[in-house]
């Protein structure tokens, strides 16, 4: 369905030629401190190509959450709010939908991957 790649060890002008893509639709994100790649197979209809960034995390999302809080404009914004404000990530167990999520912790360089059951 999709692939995610993060690194904080490449320069911001890196050309990404050594990154093998899973899907031919992909987008890269770069800054002075990191870069990320999101690739998606063409069978996925709902692609959120936004890289969400908070003080501690980077967040990429592909898919659709059916039970998101309608207070938010879309499911991505709802997930981003949950990621930023949750002490633990047990809320992932309650998500209903078809999705793949990657979260990069900028402080620890840890990557958390979540997908639908």
C-alpha positions in Angstrom: 0.0 0.0 0.0 2.7 2.5 0.9 6.2 3.1 2.2 7.8 5.7 4.4 11.4 6.6 4.7 13.0 9.1 7.2 16.6 10.1 7.7 18.4 12.8 9.7 21.8 12.0 8.3 21.6 13.3 4.8 22.1 16.9 3.6 19.0 18.9 2.5 20.1 18.8 -1.1 20.2 15.0 -1.3 18.9 13.7 -4.6 17.1 10.5 -3.3 18.4 8.3 -6.2 19.4 5.5 -3.8 16.0 5.3 -2.3 14.0 2.4 -3.8 10.3 3.3 -4.2 7.5 0.9 -3.6 5.1 2.8 -5.7 5.7 5.2 -8.6 3.7 7.9 -6.9 5.9 9.5 -4.3 6.8 12.8 -2.7 9.9 13.9 -0.8 10.2 16.3 2.0 13.5 17.9 3.1 14.9 20.4 5.5 18.3 21.1 7.0 17.7 18.5 9.7 16.0 15.6 8.0 14.3 14.3 4.9 11.4 12.0 4.4 9.9 10.1 1.5 6.4 8.8 1.2 5.6 6.4 -1.6 2.2 5.0 -2.5 0.9 2.3 -4.8 -1.7 3.7 -7.3 -4.5 1.6 -5.8 -4.7 3.9 -2.9 -7.3 6.7 -3.4 -6.9 8.9 -0.4 -3.3 10.2 -0.3 -2.5 13.0 2.1 0.7 14.3 0.8 1.2 16.7 3.7 4.1 16.3 6.1 2.8 17.3 9.5 5.3 18.7 12.0 5.0 19.4 15.7 7.7 20.3 18.2 8.6 16.7 18.7 7.2 14.7 15.8 6.9 14.4 12.0 3.8 12.6 10.8 2.9 11.0 7.4 -0.4 9.4 6.8 -2.0 7.4 3.9 -5.5 6.0 3.9 -8.7 6.9 5.6 -10.0 6.9 9.2 -13.8 6.4 9.3 -14.4 7.2 13.0 -12.5 10.5 13.3 -13.9 13.4 15.3 -15.9 15.6 12.8 -14.8 18.7 14.7 -11.7 18.5 12.5 -11.6 19.3 8.8 -10.3 15.8 8.0 -9.0 12.6 9.5 -5.3 13.7 9.1 -5.8 16.8 11.2 -7.6 14.7 13.8 -4.7 12.2 13.9 -2.1 14.9 14.1 -3.9 16.5 17.1 -4.0 13.1 18.8 -0.3 12.5 18.2 0.7 15.9 19.5 -1.4 15.8 22.6 -1.5 12.2 23.8 0.7 10.9 26.6 0.5 7.4 25.2 -0.6 6.2 21.9 -3.3 3.7 22.9 -5.8 5.7 20.8 -4.4 3.8 17.8 -6.3 0.7 19.0 -9.6 2.6 18.6 -9.1 3.7 15.0 -11.4 2.2 12.3 -10.4 2.4 8.7 -7.7 1.5 6.2 -4.5 3.4 6.9 -0.8 3.4 7.3 0.9 6.0 9.6 4.5 6.8 10.3 5.7 9.0 13.1 9.2 10.2 13.5 10.3 11.4 16.9 12.8 14.3 16.3 14.3 14.0 19.7 15.0 10.3 19.9 15.1 9.5 16.1 12.6 6.7 16.8 10.1 5.8 14.1 6.6 4.5 15.0 4.7 2.7 12.3 1.0 2.0 12.6 -1.4 0.3 10.2 -4.9 -0.9 10.1 -5.6 -4.4 11.5 
